[in-house]
């Protein structure tokens, strides 16, 4: 089962997942994947770090400047080694663990960034949770098909309960 978690830019999607991960782990759920956590680069500019869910290793992921040949999204440049690590996490996830991908968007819809590793990981038997900004959530969900992929907006009432049911089945998380 693949589910897309959506919300506005800087609207709390990653914080929502962090809280859910705490709950899921307490219930014995195996969790894998990565989060993109806000950070600051050496100049104090907004940046993002890749944080591995298994083990908690944190490394620079997106910065305002970088190698000229590196992939770019908006004003950010991917740190090539971190992007490679994110792809490896996707491809190496345990088949039955919850795989969390924070986040997919326009770059993946163009076939770059985490794609095709994301497409391949989404086909595994375990549940997959993909974060996407609200403006591209429907397109990300469609790209992850062919089966319909539900989109849960973090602002909807009962979003956490709905997400739990979709990922783990009715009554699987309390």
N, C-alpha and C positions, 0 to 999 in steps of 0.2 A: 504494500500500500504506500503510495506517495501522496503527501499532503503539502500544500504550499501555505506558509504562514505569511500574512501580509500586514502592512501598516504603513503609515507615512514615514518620510525621511526623518530620522532622529525622533521617531515616535515611540520607542521602547520595545522594539521587536527582540533585540538581543537580550535585554533585561528580562523580558517575558520568558525567553528560552532558558536563561540562567535559573530562574525560579522553578521552571518546569523540570529541568535536569536534576535539581536538588530533590524534588519530589519523586521523580522516576527512579533515581538511584536508591533512595531510601526504601523504595518498594522492590528493589532487587532487579530493576531493568538494566540490561546491558546497553550502554550508550557509547557511541563513537562519533567521529566527525570533527568539526571545528567551528569556532566562533570568530567573528571579526569584531574585535573590541577597539573602541576609540582610544587613541593615544596622541602623543605630541611628538613631532620629529625634533631634531637638534635645534632647529630655528624657532621652535614653539608652535609651528603650524599644525593644524589638525591632520592626523594620520590614523592608520589602522594597523593593529597587530593581529596575526593569526594565532589563535590559542587552541591547542589540541585538546579535545575533550578527554581523551584517554591520556593521562599523565600530566596535563596542564602546561606543557611546554609552550612558551610564548616567544614569538619572533616577529620582527618587522615584516609587514605584508604590503601595505599601500602607503606610498609617500608622495609628496608634492613634486619631487624631482627624483630622477634615477637614470639608469642606462638608456641611451637613445633608442636601442633596439627592443627595449622592454615593452610589454603590452600596457596599454593605457585605457583608463576608463574615466571620463570626465576630467577633472583636474589632477587625477592621481595616476601614479605609475606603480605597477606591480614590481615587487622585489622578485626577480626570476626564481631564486631558490625557494622562496616561500610559496610561490604559485605552484612550483613543481611538487612541493611537499603537500599542498592542499590536494592536488590531483592524486598523489600517491595514497593519501588518507582515503579518498573516495574509492579508489580501486582496491584498497586493502581492507576495507571494512568487513567485519565478521558478517556472514550471511544472515544471521538472526538478530543482530544488534540493531537498535535504533540508530540510524545514520542522520546526523544533523549537519546541514550545509548552510552556512551563514555568510554570504548570500549569493544569489544568482540574479542576473538582470540583463541589460542590453547587450553586454559583451557576449554572454552565453547564447543569447538569441541570434547573434551573428555567427555562431559556431566557434567562438574564441574563448579565452579565459578558461573556465573549468570544463567547458564542453570539449570533447565528447566523454571525458571521464564521468561527468555528472550523468549523462544519458545512460552510460553503462551501469553506473552504481544504482540508478533508480530502477533498473530491471532486476536487481537482486531480490530474493524472497522476503527479506526483513523490511520493516517500516523505514521510510525515508521522509525526513522533514526538511523542506527547502524554504529558506527565507527569501522573500522578494518584496521590493517596494510596491506600494499599491498601484502605481501607474503601469507596472509591467507584470503584475502577478498573474493576470489571466493569460497573457502570452506565454509566460514561463510554464504555467500549468498545462497549456495546450501543447507546448513543445515536449513535455515530459510524458505525454500520452503513450500509446493510443487510447487506453482506457481513460475515462473522465478522471481528472485530478481535482479533488476538492480544494477550495481556497478558504482559509479561516482568517478573518481580520481580527487583530488583537483587540480592536475597539468594540467588537460585538459582545453583547451580554452572554455570559457563559462560554466564552471563547476557550478557556482552559479545559473545561469539561468536554466540549465538542472535540477539541484536538485530541484529548486522551481517548475518547471513544473511537475516533477515526484511526488513530495509530495502533491501538491495542485491543479494540473491541469493547462492547458494552460490559461494564462492570470490571474491566481489567485493571483499572486504576481508580483508587477512591480518594 
